[in-house]
């Protein structure tokens, strides 16, 4: 029993997964056996963030820019500069706090792999402590995604090659530059395996998003007949919240899979 006032301890089920099993299976077993421990650090970040983001999105189009188009794919071409800036700011804030949630989940997964009790505060603390480094990493990835002039293949290569920097930052405290170097060095000769791990995360995301979309569409079906602007805007805002809910199990799996990959790669490098 915890002392009065102590942070809550999440119940841990140590993973009994043989090392010979593939990374994706180890990650699935770990998440399924420890749903609360792996999803709670992300949930406390993503769910409030998605609700606030949806409210801000609705406020932008309903109150500040009531004439702005929010339904066409080319809407940003004719949108006011203030609206575009606000949307970019919303995306940047969402990315930053999503990285914090991912970092906290990575710490939780590492603790689970070591068979130690997982405190929510213990998982969140390294991510918030290193928020500055996470902010810079997030800005780098964000700018790389926008820098399509360099070629999408080149951009994706650098994003993937630095894909383990957040693990080095929150688990080993290597600092920003050191984290990028660790990720680059760790993925030397392992890029294809790491891409395979990331692709399994895409499959999990598709599955979870499909289920969520079916539930979402069923809920909105009564309002879909001849919707007004406000109704359509509410539906899109609810979609932002849906994305937040979907990102929790997807992010938990991806954090587990990449953390297992990172720890395994480090052990192989030391051997």
C-alpha positions as CSV (number, residue, x, y, z in Angstrom):
1,X,0.0,0.0,0.0
2,X,1.3,3.5,-0.9
3,X,2.0,6.0,1.9
4,X,-0.6,8.7,2.2
5,X,0.0,11.4,-0.4
6,X,2.5,9.3,-2.5
7,X,2.1,9.3,-6.3
8,X,0.0,6.4,-7.6
9,X,1.9,3.2,-8.5
10,X,0.7,1.6,-11.7
11,X,0.3,-2.2,-11.5
12,X,3.0,-3.9,-13.5
13,X,2.8,-7.3,-15.2
14,X,6.4,-8.1,-16.1
15,X,6.5,-9.2,-19.7
16,X,7.2,-12.9,-20.2
17,X,8.1,-12.6,-23.8
18,X,11.0,-14.6,-25.2
19,X,13.8,-12.5,-26.8
20,X,13.5,-14.6,-30.0
21,X,10.0,-13.2,-30.7
22,X,9.8,-10.4,-33.2
23,X,9.7,-6.8,-31.9
24,X,6.0,-6.2,-32.9
25,X,4.9,-9.3,-31.0
26,X,6.9,-8.3,-27.9
27,X,5.3,-4.8,-28.1
28,X,1.8,-6.1,-28.4
29,X,2.2,-8.5,-25.5
30,X,3.7,-5.8,-23.4
31,X,0.9,-3.3,-24.1
32,X,-1.9,-5.9,-23.7
33,X,-0.5,-7.0,-20.4
34,X,0.0,-3.5,-19.1
35,X,-2.8,-1.3,-20.6
36,X,-2.9,1.2,-17.8
37,X,0.9,1.5,-17.4
38,X,1.5,2.0,-21.1
39,X,-1.5,4.2,-22.1
40,X,-2.0,6.4,-19.0
41,X,1.1,8.6,-19.7
42,X,-0.2,9.3,-23.2
43,X,-3.8,9.6,-22.1
44,X,-3.2,12.3,-19.6
45,X,-1.5,14.4,-22.3
46,X,-3.4,13.5,-25.5
47,X,-7.0,13.5,-24.3
48,X,-7.1,17.0,-22.7
49,X,-4.9,18.2,-25.6
50,X,-7.3,16.9,-28.2
51,X,-10.4,18.4,-26.4
52,X,-8.7,21.8,-26.1
53,X,-7.5,21.6,-29.7
54,X,-11.0,20.8,-30.9
55,X,-12.5,23.7,-29.0
56,X,-9.8,26.1,-30.4
57,X,-10.4,24.8,-33.9
58,X,-14.1,25.4,-33.6
59,X,-13.6,28.9,-32.1
60,X,-11.3,29.8,-35.0
61,X,-13.8,28.9,-37.7
62,X,-17.0,29.7,-35.9
63,X,-16.1,33.0,-34.2
64,X,-12.9,34.5,-35.4
65,X,-13.2,33.6,-39.1
66,X,-16.8,32.7,-39.7
67,X,-16.5,33.1,-43.5
68,X,-13.4,31.0,-43.9
69,X,-13.6,27.7,-45.8
70,X,-12.9,24.6,-43.7
71,X,-14.1,21.8,-45.9
72,X,-12.1,21.9,-49.2
73,X,-8.6,20.5,-49.5
74,X,-7.2,23.8,-50.9
75,X,-8.8,25.9,-48.1
76,X,-5.4,27.3,-46.9
77,X,-4.7,28.8,-50.3
78,X,-7.4,31.5,-49.7
79,X,-7.4,31.6,-45.9
80,X,-6.5,34.7,-44.0
81,X,-2.9,34.8,-42.8
82,X,-4.0,35.0,-39.2
83,X,-6.0,31.8,-39.5
84,X,-3.1,30.0,-41.2
85,X,-0.7,31.1,-38.4
86,X,-3.2,30.0,-35.7
87,X,-3.5,26.6,-37.3
88,X,0.3,26.2,-37.6
89,X,0.6,27.2,-33.9
90,X,-2.0,24.6,-33.0
91,X,-0.2,21.9,-34.9
92,X,3.2,22.9,-33.3
93,X,1.8,22.9,-29.7
94,X,0.1,19.5,-30.4
95,X,3.3,18.1,-31.7
96,X,5.3,19.3,-28.7
97,X,3.0,17.9,-26.1
98,X,2.6,14.7,-28.1
99,X,6.4,14.2,-27.9
100,X,6.2,14.8,-24.2
101,X,3.5,12.0,-24.0
102,X,5.6,9.8,-26.2
103,X,8.7,10.4,-24.0
104,X,6.7,9.5,-20.9
105,X,5.5,6.3,-22.4
106,X,9.0,5.4,-23.5
107,X,10.1,5.8,-19.9
108,X,7.2,3.6,-18.7
109,X,8.0,0.9,-21.2
110,X,11.7,0.9,-20.1
111,X,10.6,0.5,-16.5
112,X,8.2,-2.4,-17.5
113,X,11.0,-4.2,-19.4
114,X,13.1,-3.9,-16.2
115,X,10.3,-5.3,-14.1
116,X,10.1,-2.1,-11.9
117,X,6.9,-0.5,-10.5
118,X,5.8,2.3,-12.7
119,X,4.7,5.6,-11.2
120,X,2.9,8.0,-13.4
121,X,4.9,10.9,-12.1
122,X,8.1,8.9,-12.7
123,X,7.2,8.4,-16.3
124,X,6.2,12.0,-16.9
125,X,9.1,13.7,-15.1
126,X,12.0,12.9,-17.6
127,X,9.8,14.1,-20.5
128,X,8.8,17.3,-18.9
129,X,12.4,17.9,-17.6
130,X,13.8,17.6,-21.1
131,X,10.9,19.5,-22.8
132,X,13.4,22.0,-24.2
133,X,15.2,19.2,-26.1
134,X,11.9,17.7,-27.2
135,X,10.8,21.1,-28.4
136,X,13.8,21.4,-30.6
137,X,13.5,17.8,-31.9
138,X,9.8,18.5,-32.7
139,X,10.7,21.7,-34.5
140,X,13.3,19.9,-36.5
141,X,10.9,17.1,-37.6
142,X,8.2,19.7,-38.3
143,X,10.5,21.7,-40.5
144,X,11.8,18.6,-42.3
145,X,8.2,17.7,-43.1
146,X,7.6,21.1,-44.6
147,X,10.9,21.0,-46.5
148,X,9.6,19.0,-49.4
149,X,11.7,20.9,-51.8
150,X,14.6,18.7,-50.8
151,X,12.7,15.7,-51.9
152,X,10.4,13.6,-49.8
153,X,12.7,10.6,-49.8
154,X,15.6,12.6,-48.5
155,X,13.4,14.2,-45.8
156,X,12.0,10.8,-44.7
157,X,15.5,9.4,-44.5
158,X,16.6,12.0,-42.0
159,X,13.4,11.8,-40.0
160,X,13.8,8.0,-39.7
161,X,17.6,8.1,-39.1
162,X,16.9,10.4,-36.1
163,X,13.9,8.5,-35.1
164,X,15.5,7.1,-31.9
165,X,16.7,10.5,-30.7
166,X,13.8,10.9,-28.3
167,X,14.7,7.6,-26.7
168,X,18.3,8.6,-26.2
169,X,17.2,11.9,-24.8
170,X,14.7,10.7,-22.2
171,X,16.2,7.4,-21.3
172,X,19.9,8.2,-21.4
173,X,20.0,12.0,-20.9
174,X,22.5,12.4,-23.8
175,X,21.4,16.0,-24.6
176,X,20.1,17.2,-28.0
177,X,23.2,16.8,-30.1
178,X,24.2,13.6,-28.4
179,X,20.7,12.1,-28.9
180,X,20.9,12.8,-32.7
181,X,24.3,11.2,-32.8
182,X,23.2,8.1,-30.8
183,X,20.2,7.7,-33.1
184,X,22.3,8.0,-36.2
185,X,24.9,5.5,-34.9
186,X,22.3,3.0,-33.5
187,X,20.4,2.8,-36.8
188,X,23.6,2.2,-38.9
189,X,22.9,-1.1,-40.6
190,X,19.5,-1.3,-38.9
191,X,17.4,1.1,-41.0
192,X,15.3,-1.5,-42.8
193,X,14.5,-3.3,-39.5
194,X,13.5,0.0,-37.9
195,X,11.3,0.9,-40.9
196,X,9.6,-2.5,-40.5
197,X,8.9,-1.7,-36.9
198,X,7.4,1.7,-37.9
199,X,5.3,0.1,-40.6
200,X,3.7,-2.2,-38.0
201,X,2.8,1.0,-36.1
202,X,1.1,2.2,-39.3
203,X,-1.0,-1.0,-39.4
204,X,-2.0,-0.6,-35.8
205,X,-3.0,3.0,-36.5
206,X,-5.1,2.0,-39.5
207,X,-6.9,-0.7,-37.5
208,X,-7.6,1.6,-34.5
209,X,-8.6,4.5,-36.7
210,X,-11.0,2.3,-38.7
211,X,-12.7,1.1,-35.5
212,X,-12.8,4.7,-34.2
213,X,-14.2,6.0,-37.5
214,X,-17.0,3.5,-37.5
215,X,-18.0,4.4,-34.0
216,X,-17.7,8.1,-34.9
217,X,-19.7,7.8,-38.1
218,X,-22.5,5.9,-36.2
219,X,-22.6,8.6,-33.6
220,X,-22.9,11.4,-36.2
221,X,-25.3,9.6,-38.6
222,X,-28.4,11.4,-37.2
223,X,-26.8,14.8,-37.9
224,X,-25.5,14.1,-41.4
225,X,-28.6,14.9,-43.4
226,X,-28.2,18.4,-44.9
227,X,-25.8,19.6,-42.3
228,X,-25.4,23.3,-41.6
229,X,-22.0,25.0,-41.4
230,X,-22.1,24.8,-37.6
231,X,-23.0,21.1,-37.7
232,X,-20.2,20.3,-40.1
233,X,-17.8,22.3,-38.0
234,X,-18.8,20.4,-34.9
235,X,-18.2,17.1,-36.8
236,X,-14.7,18.2,-37.8
237,X,-14.0,19.3,-34.3
238,X,-15.1,15.9,-33.0
239,X,-12.8,14.4,-35.5
240,X,-9.9,16.2,-33.7
241,X,-11.0,14.6,-30.5
242,X,-11.3,11.2,-32.2
243,X,-7.7,11.6,-33.4
244,X,-6.6,12.2,-29.8
245,X,-8.3,9.0,-28.6
246,X,-6.9,7.0,-31.5
247,X,-3.3,8.3,-30.8
248,X,-3.3,6.8,-27.3
249,X,-3.3,3.0,-28.2
250,X,-1.4,3.7,-31.4
251,X,1.3,5.7,-29.6
252,X,1.5,3.2,-26.7
253,X,2.2,0.4,-29.2
254,X,4.7,2.5,-31.2
255,X,6.5,3.6,-28.1
256,X,6.7,0.0,-26.9
257,X,8.0,-1.3,-30.2
258,X,10.6,1.4,-30.8
259,X,11.8,1.2,-27.1
260,X,12.3,-2.6,-27.4
261,X,14.1,-2.0,-30.7
262,X,16.3,0.7,-29.1
263,X,17.3,-1.3,-26.0
264,X,17.9,-4.4,-28.1
265,X,20.1,-2.5,-30.6
266,X,22.2,-1.0,-27.7
267,X,22.7,-4.5,-26.2
268,X,23.8,-5.8,-29.6
269,X,26.2,-2.9,-30.0
270,X,27.8,-3.6,-26.6
271,X,28.1,-7.3,-27.3
